[in-house]
Amino acid sequence: MIPAAVIIAGGIATRLRPMTENTPKAMLPIAGKPFIAHQLSLLKRKGLQRVVICSGYLSRQIEDFVSDGSRFGLAVSFSVDGDKLLGTGGAVKKALPLLGKEFFVLYGDSYLNVDFISVYKYFHSRKAEGLMTVFKNRDAWDKSNIVFKDGKVAVYDKKNKTKDMEYIDYGLSLLESSVFRFMDKQEVFDLADFYKEMVSRGMMIGYEVSERFYEIGSPEGFAETEAYLLNNTKAELKNG
């Protein structure tokens, strides 16, 4: 059975102000409905059955809209940061009791039209603890941050770019829950820093995807994603 997916949707989305002053990013209307509805519908079409949403900022709006996920044909549960935002990594760590031995990880502002089942099969064929999907970006959509060689993520660094970084993290990962064992004493941390540590320990394989990612984290990305959704939703629904 394909594992659950955890969606990290707890940030305050400062780059999208004033749109996000009273509305969480996941609930911003785009192409006729809240973005989270597009995400969940996509996950259902890709074969997923269970989703955990890590929420924080204005989380009640997301919970009220999504509820138990049955309207999307999914079983959805929530892990809420609480009074203190835990960061992307801390949020996933808190959600571990709701997740199984392995799970997908994606962000609440990304739309990733990728074959989740193929990614999962590859993950199992390599018997890895962590997998990061990568895209040969060459700084086209954002700054590249990965050196990808021989099926492994050799270098991952979002802060210090080098000339041999041609790839970027696509936004979808697969993790064994056991990888959080060396974060036992840390409650608040960023997932990017955690992934960097995993790469340095040789724990992260890569899976190359060929189609670009879409995201609503910036005004430019929001406009591109809306155009994509308006132009392609009917075709995606037809093809699955």
HELIX and SHEET records of a PDB file:
HELIX    1   1 THR A   14  LEU A   16  5                                   3    
HELIX    2   2 LYS A   25  MET A   27  5                                   3    
HELIX    3   3 PHE A   35  ARG A   45  1                                  11    
HELIX    4   4 SER A   59  VAL A   66  1                                   8    
HELIX    5   5 SER A   70  PHE A   72  5                                   3    
HELIX    6   6 GLY A   87  ALA A   95  1                                   9    
HELIX    7   7 LEU A   96  LEU A   98  5                                   3    
HELIX    8   8 PHE A  116  ARG A  126  1                                  11    
HELIX    9   9 SER A  177  MET A  183  5                                   7    
HELIX   10  10 LEU A  191  SER A  200  1                                  10    
HELIX   11  11 PRO A  219  ASN A  239  1                                  21    
SHEET    1   A 7 ALA A  75  VAL A  80  0                                        
SHEET    2   A 7 ARG A  50  SER A  55  1                                        
SHEET    3   A 7 ALA A   5  ALA A   9  1                                        
SHEET    4   A 7 GLU A 102  TYR A 107  1                                        
SHEET    5   A 7 TYR A 167  GLU A 176 -1                                        
SHEET    6   A 7 GLY A 130  LYS A 136 -1                                        
SHEET    7   A 7 MET A 204  VAL A 209  1                                        
SHEET    1   B 2 PRO A  29  ILE A  30  0                                        
SHEET    2   B 2 LYS A  33  PRO A  34 -1                                        
SHEET    1   C 2 SER A 110  TYR A 111  0                                        
SHEET    2   C 2 TYR A 214  GLU A 215 -1                                        
SHEET    1   D 2 ILE A 146  LYS A 149  0                                        
SHEET    2   D 2 LYS A 152  TYR A 156 -1                                        
END                                                                             
